[in-house]
Amino acid sequence: MKWFFLLLSVLPVSAESLHYSVNWASGLSLGDATLTSNFFRDPAAQKSGGRWDFQMDIDASVPGFAIRDHYQSSATAVLCSVDLEKRYQHGSRKAGEKVTFDPQTLVATRTPLNGGDKTEVAIKECAREPMALLEFFRKELAQGKLAPQQEVIFGATYNVRFSYTGAGPVKVGEKEIDADHIVAELKGPATDATIDIYLERDPVRTPVLIKIPSALGTFSVELTR
């Protein structure tokens, strides 16, 4: 159990709140996003050790098409997902679902929030949704390790492979920040994308810039603190 308590010793005990600007490659702003996380220690729970809570809100748009997403999730102390709730509006379409992860049955159950049939997705014993995976990835990098190739559950199952390409300065807003550059290859049922992630070389490896390809072009998510 030594590794478990070592991990707890480097987890934050207060909330982290990161604010981002969502921009086209030209620099034109589409909106903003906020990612918050908090770890609650629970000394009485010797098996679980505590709980992570995550939340992400995105408010971005192009003329005539609004994007408003809200995600919240929880995970165990070692960042195995427990549940995920997502609500989103893309244009006139509104939808949402609750996902619960069961490491005993190795099944994630998706329940639509507006009614409808439940569906099940096969998972590994320690499954992760995107926010838990990002936190796990940051913790590994802060300890000099690269997170192994793994699955991420976000509706469907996606395979993610990380590659470290080196460190150097990257421009974020008007500043240059010394950052690690990671390439994430994401493959899923209808997805084959390469995402560039830049993380500040601080003790917690704060994500400062993410470049994401889309059908409309590459856009960036830049930290504004």
N, C-alpha and C positions, 0 to 999 in steps of 0.2 A: 504493500500500500504506500510505500515511500514516494513513488512517482505521483500518486494522487494528491498527497498533501503538498508536494513540490509545485504541482500545477496550481493548486489553490493559492499558494503564496504569491503568485504573479498575477492573479486575476484582480481586476479593479473592484473596489467595494463601493464606489459611488457612480452615479449615472454619467455616461458619456453622451454628449449631444453634438453631432456633426452636421453642419449646414453646407449645402452644395448649390451651385448654379448649374442648370442644364442648358447647354449651348450647342448651336450648330458649329461646324468646323470654321465658319466665317467669323464666329464670335458672337453672333446674334443670340440673345438669351431667349429661351423657350419657357423658362420658369425656374422652379427651385425644388429641392428635395431635402428632407431631414431624416437622419438616421440616429436613433437613440438606443442605448443599451444599458442594462443595469444587472449587476450580479448581487444576489442576496445570499449571504452566508447563513448556514443553519447548523451550528455546532451540535445540536441535538440529533440531527439526521445523519448518523454516521455512514449510512449507505449512500445517500445522495449527495451530502455535503452542501447543497444549496441549489439555487435556481437562477437561470438567466432569463431575462425578459428583453425582447427586442421590439422596436416599432420603426416603420418607415412610411413616410408620407411624400408623395410626389404630386406636384401641381404644375403641369406643363401643357402647352398647347401650340397648335399652328392655326392659322386663320380658318375658322369654321369647324375646328375639331379640338375639343378639350380632352385632356388626359388628367384624371384625378384618381390616384391609387392610394390605398391605405392597407398596410400589412402589419400584423402583430403576431408574435410567436413567443413560445417559451421553450427552454431546453434544460437539460441536466447540467450539473457542474462541469462535466467533461464535454459539453456541447453536443449531446445527442438530442435531437429534436423531440419534443413532447406534443406540441400542437402548432398549428398555423391557421390564422384567419386572414382572408384577403377580401377586400371590397374594392371595386374599380368601376370607373366610368370612362369609356373610350367613345367620344362622340355622343351619340344618343343611346348607346348600349350601356346598361348597368347590370352588374352581376357580382357574385361573391360566393365564397365557400369556406367551410371549416374542414381542416385536415387534422386528424388525430393519428399519432404514430404509436404502434404497439410492438415493442421489441420482443414480446413473448411469442406472438403469432407471426411476426415478421410481415405485418400488413399495415399500410396506411389507408385510412378510410376517409374518403372525400364526401362531404355532405353539403349540397347546395343550400345557400342561405334563403333563397326564395322558393324553396320546395323542390321536389324532384327526387329522382332515384339516387341512392348512394352508390359509389363505385369504390373499388379497392385496387391498391397498387402494391405489388410485392416490394419489400424493402430489406435492407441488411439490418443486423442487430442494432447498429448505431447509425441511423439515418439522419440526414441533415437537410433542412430547407436553406435557401440562399443566405439569410442573415446569420444563421448559426454557422454555416460553412465559411462565410467571410471572417467571422470572429475566430474560428478554429484555425483558419489559414494565417491570420495575423499572429496568433499565439505561437504557431509553429515557426514562422519566419523570425519572430523576435528571439527565439531560442536557437537561431542559426540553422533551421531545418525547413525544407520545402514540403508542403502538404502533399501526400501521395494522391495519385489518381483515384477518383471516387465518384459516386453517384450523388446527385442533388435532386431532391423531390420538389417540384414546383408545378403541380398539376400532373404532368407526365414525369417520367424519369429521364434525367440528362446525365451524361458522362462528362466529367470535367478533368482535364489534364493540365497541370501547371508546369511552366518552364521559366527558369530564372535567366534573364539575359544580361544582368549586370547592374551596376549602380552609377549614378551621375546626376548632374543638375537637370531639373525639369522646370519649365516656366508654368507657374500657376497664378493666374491673374497678373499682377505686376511684380511678383516675386520669383526668385529662383530657389528651388528647394532641392536639397540633396536627397535623392530617392532611389529605392530599389525598383527595377522594372521587371514585372512579371507578365508573361503571356499566358492567358487561360484559353484553352481550346474546348469549346462547348459543343457537344453532339447530342441530338435528340431525335424524336420521331420526324420532325420537319425542320430541324435546326442544325446548322453546321457553321459555327461562327468562331472568330478569334477576337478576344477582348484584351486590350492592353490596360494593365493596372500599375499605377505608380504609388508606392507607399513611402512616406517620409521615414528616414532612418533614425527615428526617435525610439524610445524604449517600447512603445506599443505599436509601432509600425502603422501610423495613421494613414488611411487611404486619402491621397490628395488629388489624384486625377485618374479618371477611368475613361477610356475611349471605346465606344460601342458602335459597331456597324449596324445599319438598318437599311431597309429598302429605299429610304429617302436620303441616305447618305450617312456618313459617320458623325455622331454627335459626342460631345464630351460632358463629363460630370466633374466640375471643379470645386474643390473645397474653398469655402469662404469664411470658415470658422463661425 
